[in-house]
Amino acid sequence: MASNASRREFLLMCAVASGAPLASLDPRPAGAADVPKKGGTLRVGFYIEAATMDPHLSGSKIDRQVYHNIYEPLVTLDVKLGIKPGLAESWQQPDAKTLIFKLRRGVKFHDGTDFNAEAARFNFNRMKTEPKSVRKGEVASIDSVDVVDAYTIKLNLKRPDAALLATLTDRAGMMVSPKVVQERGAELERNAKGAGTGPFEFVEWVKDDHLLIKRNESYWSKQGGPYLDRVRYRPIPDDTVKLQSLQTGEIDVMDYVQPRDVAAVKADRNVVVVDVPSLADFAYQLNHTRTPFNTKALRQAVAYALDLEQIVKGVWLNVGVPANGPIPPTSWAYDRSIAPIRRDLARSKAKLGEGGQPNGFSFTLTTNNIPINVQEAEVIQAQLREASISMKIKLVDSATLLSDGNTRNFEMISYQWSGRPDPDGNTYQFYRTTPGSSLNWSGISNPQIDALLDRTREVSNQAERKKLFSDLTKILQEELPMVFIVHPIEPKAFSPKVRGYEPIPDGMMRFRDVWLQ
């Protein structure tokens, strides 16, 4: 039954990726008479520790897995990446530079304070002005936020922003209790008690051991879940241990099945696999603000020395495709006519000469200390050695990676972006000139790129936007703020007793309607 179910998942997700209409179905193999029941602790194994519990400061994918259960955005995604109501029950756009949200009444933050228009305005202002906010790029088009009445806000835009609604389905749309922010300050990063409105409340985070959330007994929606008493997240960096933990029943959910384990896990009748075609973009940011990568020719020397096909085949075991840029094949904006950068050692060596380093140069790569990252780094190290480029590897935890990135304390740094439903989310905040903290860790500042990115937000016609994103991809291959590696497929694995999970292609695990048999 499990293997049939996993095949059904795969077909389901392929249909989602292609935009085919879907009937709603329960991904767990279940009898028709199954009725959700309350209770139990869902135990989730993560490949890495979370970085922060403050969604306005977060650049980590793992953080988002937790956020989508304790915080809620104004609008949410369905399984076909359509936008549906969240904390906003409706919205309208009277003109290209105005967006009006009618907010849901009767919603309280977990600390008992009201969610209303003032709280929403506070959140947008904080994202725009908090010095450590990495949401600035996502909300850059918002000039001001007006409180029309207690449950209506009006976003006044500096310029049209075709991507804004999709952007607000994630961290940029998540609402945090103003009282918690004001009273707790920096401690919110470690302690999110009372901070959200979601189906689960933050309980505790014991670093390197577990993060615990519990059912919100006062959740505003009385339809469906939450059913689970608790969700307990555990970082298990060792993939073999994590898989064994799932197979022996120590955990119920595995956030990601490593490529080398996919075939074996799919053959295991005690595990259900969900293949999620992802929006992800796994790459390395190059620091344009310091040597050696402030020299374009040296960035290009690295790019031409890499064999992406070998990396995707040898490290990722083809559970993904080589990347031609930041936009994945699951996106309507993906341009198949643009090939990924191909290995060309002669060209790499010519670029070394052009960059004033004819005998090669050395630099340090910063990456997460997890097995697949280490394996990929070692393959890259060997490939670069053949081009007379020497690369040291610096292994760090996710909090250090985020800190090093935000302070530009790196030469080349790994960035595994889980992707966004609109291609803007994979591009604007990484490549637009942005003062202060942002996800533009490379420090790229290019007027041509800025103009293209602004135009992608101003134009609402999808075909026109697609051409703009194609033009952008070609420039990014030339300027190389990032070396693009792979767009992964992201298989997740579950115990058969986990029911009601709805796979959304952004890869985030939302547990509101999940229950345990």
N, C-alpha and C positions, 0 to 999 in steps of 0.2 A: 504493500500500500504506500509506504513512504517513497519508494523510488518512483511510482506512478505519480504521486503528488508532486515530487520535485520536477518531473518532466512537465507536468501541467503548469507549474510556476514559470518554468522557462518559456513555455509557449505564451503564457499570459503576459510576461514581461516583454517579450518580443512584440506582442500585439500593442502593448502600451507604448513602446518606443516608436512603433510605426504610426501611432495615432489612430489605430483601429478602434472602433467602438467596443466597449467591454460590458459584460454583465458583471455586477458585483458578486464576488464569491469569497468564501473563506479559504485562505491558502492552506490551512491545516486540514489534513484528511479528517473528515468528521461525518458522523451520521446525521441524518435529517432531523432527528429528534433532539440533537444537542442544544441545550439552552445554557447561555453564559451563567456562571456562578461566581459569587464573590469569594475572596479569600486567597491566601497563599502569598509566598514571596517568589518573585521571578528573579533568578540569578543570572546576571549577564556578564560574560567575559569580554573585556576590551583588550586590544593589542597594546594599549599605551595608557598612561595616566592622563587624567584631565589636566588642563592648564589653569583655568580660572572659572569662577561661577558668575562673573559679570559679563553679560552678553554684549555690552557696549565696548568692552576691552578685549574680547576674545578673537583670536585668529586660528583657533584649533578646531579641527573637525570633531574630535571626541567630545569636546565641550557641547557641541550642538546636539549630540545624541542625548545628552542629559537635558539640555534646555527645552527640547520639544516636548518634554513631559512636565516640567515645572513652570516654564514661562509660556505665554501664548502671543502670537503675532496678530496684527490687525486683520490680516487675511491669510488663508491657508491654501495648501495644494490638494488636489484630488489625484487619483492614480494615473490620470492622463496629463498631469501637470497643468490642469485648468485651475483657475483661481476661484476660491469660494469664501464665504464669510468666516471670520474668526472673531476677534474681539470687536470688530466692526461688523454690524449686521447688514449694512448696505453702503454703497458709495456711488458718487456721480461725478462727472467731469464736465462742468458747464462750458469750459473752454480749455485750450491746450496747456494753460498755465495755472489751472485751479483744480484741486482735487478735494472733494468734500466727503467726509466719513461720518455716517450715523453710527454711534457707538452702542454697544449692547448695554442695556440697563440691568441692574441687579447683580453686577459682577463685583466681587471683592478680592483684593489681594489676600494672600495667606496670613498677613498680619492684621486682617480685619478692616483695613482702610478701603475706601471706595475706589474702584476704577472708574474714571470719568474723563471729561475733556481736559480738565486741568492736569490730570496725571499724564495724559497722552502728550500734551504740549511740553510738560517737564521732560519727558523722555526724549522727544525730538531735539529739544534745546540742549540736553546733556550730550546726545550723540554728536551734535555740531560743535560744542564748545569745550567739553571735557578734554584736557590736554592729552590724556592717554587713550582717548577714543579712537578705535580703528574702524569705526562706522562712518567717519567723515566723508569718505569717497562715495559711499552708498547713498548718503542723504545730501550730497553736494548740490543737487538741483533745488533743494527746498530753501527758499529765502526766509520765510517766516511761517508761523503756525498761529492761526486765530482760534480762540474759543468762541464759537457762535452761540452755543448755549451749553448747558451742563453735559449734554451727550452728543454734541456735534462739534467737529473740528474742521477747519478749512486750511489746507496746505496751499500756500502761495509759492509758486515756483519761479525761479530766476529765468528758466527757459523750459520748453517742453521736455518731458522725460518719459519716453515710451516704455522704459524698463521699470519705472518706479513701483508699480503695483506688484510685479513679480519679486522685486527686491524686498518688499515689505512682508513677504511670506516667511522670512527668516529673521536673523538677529536684528536687522535694522527695523523690523516691525514689532519686535518683542517688547512688552511693557513691564517695567520694573517698578516696584513700589517706591514712590518718591520719599516716603517716610524712612524706609530702610536705607536708601541711598544717603539721605541726609544724616541719619543717626549713626550709620555703621561705617561710612566712608570706605577706605581701602580694604577693610575687613570683609566686605561683601565678596571679594575675590575668593575667599576661603569658606565663607558662611553665608548661604543664600536663604536662611530661615526667614519666612514671611515675605520673600521678595516677589514671588510670582502670582499668577492667577490660575495656573494650569491644573490638570486632573490629579497631579501629585505634588506633594510639598517636600522641600528639602529637609532632611533630618541631620545628617552629619557627613563629613568627609575626613576620613583618616588616611592621610597621604600614604601611598604605596600599599594600601590594604583594601579599602573599600569606600564607596560613596553610596549613601542610603537615602532613598526617598520613600514617602508613604502616601497612601490614598488621601486625597483632599475630600473629607466628608461633607464639605459645604460647597462642592463644585457647582457652578452655575447651571450647567446643562444637566437636565434630569433624564435625557435620552441616552441609552447605552451606558458605557463605563463612566468612571473607572471601577474595575472589578477587583484588581489585585490589591492586597493589603500593602505590599511593599515591592520596590524594585531595588535590588542590591547589585551595584556595578563593581566588578573587580578587575584591576589591571593585571593581565597575565601576559607579559611580554614574550614568553617562550611559547611559540605556536604549537609545538608538540604537546606541551603540558596542557595548553588550553583545549586542544582537540580531545585529548584523553579525558579532561574534566567533563567535556560534553558527553562523550561516549559512556563514561561511568556514572553519569547523573549528578555530578557535583555542581555543574552549571546547566542552565536551560537554554541559553541563547549565546551564540558566538557571533560577534559583530562582523567578522570577516574571516573567510576561509582562505588560507594561503594557496597560491596557485599549485604548489607541489602536492597539496592534499585534496584538491577538488575531486579527482577521479575516485579516490578511495572513499571519501565521505559520501559521494553520490551512490556508491555501491552498498553503503551501510544502511540496513533496514531500520536501525534504531535512531536514525537522524533524518530530518527533512531539510533539504537544501532549497533556498530561494535564490535564483540567479537574478540580480538586479543590474540591468544595463545602466551604467552610471553616467553622470554629467561631469565626472571628475577629470582633473588635469594635474598630472604628477610631473613636476619639473624642478629645476634648480635656478634660484635667482642669483644673478651675478651683480656684484656691487660696483656700480658705475662711478662711485664717488671716491674710490681709492685704487691704488695700484694693486694688482696688474690690470684689473678689468675696466679701468677708466680708458683703456686703449681698445677701440673697437676691433682692430685686427686680431688682438689676442683673444677676445671673446669668440671671434669667428674661428680662430685656430682650434679652440676647444670643441666648438660645434662640429667642425669638419673631421675631427679625430674620433668622434663617437659613432659607433655602429648600433643604431637604434634597433634594427631588426634582431641583432644578436642579443641585445639587452632584453627585448620583449620575449624572445624565444627562450633564452637561457635562464633569465631571472624570473620572468612573469609566466613562463610556460604557455605563452599565447593566450593567457586569460586577460586579454586587453589588446590594444593595437598601438603601433607607433604613432606619436603625436606630431602633427604638422604645425601645431600652435596651441592656443589655449582653449579652442572650441571643440567639443567632442563630437563624434559621429552621431550621437543621439540627438543633437541639436539641429533645428531647422536651418541654422546659420552655417553649418559645417560645409566647407568647400572641398569636395573630393578631388578637384583638379589641381590643388596645391599639394605637392608631394612633401613628406617629411624631409628634413635635411639629410642627405645621404653621406656616408663616410667617403672622404676623399683625402688620403694622407698627403698626397702631393700638394693639394690646395692648402691643407692645414700648415704644411711646412713653409709654403710661400707666405702665408699670413703671419707666421712667426717672424720672417724676415721683414715684412711690411711693418710689423709692430715693434721693430727694433730688438727682437730677441731671436736671432737666427739659430742660436744653439739651444733654444728652448727656455722654459722658465718654470718656477715652482709656485704653488699656491696651496691653500688649505680649504678643504670641503668640510662644512659643518652639517651633520645629519643626525637623525634620531638613532639611538642605540637599540634598534630592534632588528631581528635577523634579516628580513628582506632588504631593509635599507643598507645594512652592512654589506650584504651580498652584492647589491647593485653598486655601491660605492667601490667595492673591490674590483668589479668588472670594469667600471669606468676608469679606475686607477690604472689597470692593465692596458686598456685601450689607449689612454693618453700617453703611457710610457712609450708606446710604439711611435708616437709623434714627438718624442723628446720633451714631453711635458710631465713634470713630476708633481703628483698630487698627494698631500698628506690628508689623513682622515681624522676629523675631530668628532667624537661621539658624545651626544648630550641628551638630556631628558627634554620633554616637550616644553616645559616652562622656560628652560634655558634657550631652547631654539627660538621661542617667541620673543624672549627678551633680546637675544642677539640680533634677531631680525629687525625688531622695532628700533634698536639703537644703531643699526647698520654695523654691528660688530662682527663682520664676516667678510670673506672674499667670495665664496660660493656657498650657498645654503639650500638645503632641500626644502621644497614647498609642495606638500601634497594637498591640493585644493579639491574639496569634495564636489564642487560645481554648483551652479545655480540654474534655475529653469529658464531664465533669459540670459543670452550670451553676454549681456552687459555685466552680469555678476562674475564672469570669468575674465573680464578685461578691464573695465573702467578703473576700478580701485587699485589695480596692479600697475597700470601704465600711464595714467593721467598724472600730470604734475600736481603734487599735493603737498602743501606745507605741513610740517608737524608729523605726527604718527599717522601711518596709513599702511596698507598692505603693499604699497610701492616701495618695497625694501631695496630694490635695485637702485633707486634714486633717479631713474630715467626721467628726463625732462625734454620732450621733443615736440616742438610746435605743430608739426604735421600730424603726429599721433594724437595730440590734444584736440586738434580741430576735427579729426575723424571720430574720436570718441564722443565729443560733444554733438556731432552731427547724428551719430547713431541713436542718441536720446531724443533729438529734435524731430526726427522723421518717424512717422507711424507706419508707413508702408513697409511690409515685411520683405518684399523683394529688394527694395532699395536699401533697407538695413542690411540684408545679407551681403550685398555687393560691398557696402562700407566695411563690414567685418572681414570680408575677403581681402580688401585692400590693406586693412590693418594687419592681418596675418602675414602678408608678404613683407610689410615693413618690419614686423617683429622678428621675422627670420633674418633680416638684414642687421637690425640694431641689437638684438639679443639681450633684452633685459632678463630673459630667462632662456635656459636651454631646455627645450620641451622633450619629454621622454615618452610617456605612455598615457593612454586613456584606458584605465582598467575597467574590467567587469568586476562587480563586487558581490560575490556570493556570500550569503549569510546562512547560518545553520541553526536549527532549532530541535529541541526535544519534541517528539510527537505529542506530548501532553500540552504543548503551547497552542492555544487556539485564538482565532480572531485577528491574527496579524495581517495588516493591509500593507503590501509593499509599494511604497511611493518611490519613483525613480531618482529622487534626490538622495536616497540611501539612508535617510534618517529613520530611526526606529521609534515610532510613536506607539506607546503602550496603553493608551486610554481604553481601547476596546478589547485588549488582550485579556484572556483568562486561562486558568490552569485546569485541566481535566482531572 
